[in-house]
Amino acid sequence: MKALTIRQLPPEVADAIDKAAARNRTSRNKAVIGLLEQVVRSPKKPVLYHDLDRLAGAWSEKEARDFDRHLAKQRTIDKELWQ
């Protein structure tokens, strides 16, 4: 089994380790291993981004139609390139 040394552990992380060790009545080492196993085994949740929310619904009907029209031009397949 591999050994690992962790330096400059943030105080809030150290506190979480200490609390997990006390809660489970185990050593800090076993608490760290348990916490790492939880993270590795837990299912990944999809990340939701909200940085473009302010743009949703911001276009007029005409702007949306113009965008779709220009996008349709880009989606046209040039048959000469695919011979």
C-alpha positions in Angstrom: 0.0 0.0 0.0 1.3 3.5 -0.9 2.1 6.2 1.7 1.3 9.8 1.1 2.5 13.0 2.8 0.2 16.0 2.6 1.7 19.5 3.3 0.0 22.8 4.0 -3.3 21.3 4.8 -6.0 24.0 5.0 -7.4 24.4 8.5 -11.0 23.7 7.5 -9.8 20.4 5.9 -7.9 19.4 9.0 -11.0 20.2 11.1 -13.1 18.0 8.8 -10.6 15.2 9.2 -10.6 15.5 12.9 -14.4 15.5 13.1 -14.6 12.4 10.9 -12.0 10.7 13.1 -13.9 11.6 16.3 -17.3 10.7 14.8 -16.0 7.2 13.7 -13.7 6.8 16.7 -10.7 6.1 14.5 -7.3 7.6 13.6 -6.8 10.6 11.4 -5.2 8.3 8.8 -8.2 6.0 8.6 -10.5 9.1 8.5 -8.6 10.5 5.6 -8.8 7.1 3.8 -12.5 6.9 4.5 -13.2 10.4 3.2 -11.2 9.8 0.0 -13.0 6.5 -0.6 -16.4 8.3 -0.2 -15.3 10.9 -2.9 -14.0 8.2 -5.3 -17.0 5.9 -4.9 -19.7 8.6 -5.0 -21.6 9.0 -8.3 -20.6 12.1 -10.2 -23.2 14.8 -10.4 -23.5 16.8 -13.5 -22.3 20.4 -13.2 -24.9 23.1 -13.9 -23.6 26.4 -15.2 -25.5 29.6 -14.9 -23.1 32.0 -16.6 -25.3 32.4 -19.7 -28.7 32.6 -17.9 -29.0 36.3 -18.4 -29.0 35.7 -22.2 -31.9 33.3 -22.2 -34.9 34.9 -23.8 -33.0 38.1 -24.6 -33.5 37.9 -28.4 -36.5 39.2 -30.3 -38.4 36.9 -32.6 -36.7 38.6 -35.6 -33.2 38.1 -34.1 -33.9 34.5 -33.4 -35.1 33.9 -37.0 -32.1 35.8 -38.4 -29.8 33.6 -36.3 -31.5 30.4 -37.4 -31.2 31.5 -41.1 -27.5 32.2 -40.8 -26.9 29.0 -38.9 -28.7 27.0 -41.6 -26.2 28.4 -44.1 -23.3 27.0 -42.0 -25.0 23.6 -41.8 -25.1 23.1 -45.6 -23.0 20.3 -46.7 -20.6 21.0 -49.6 -20.9 17.9 -51.7 -17.7 18.6 -53.6 -15.7 18.4 -50.4 -17.2 15.0 -49.5 -16.5 13.1 -52.8 
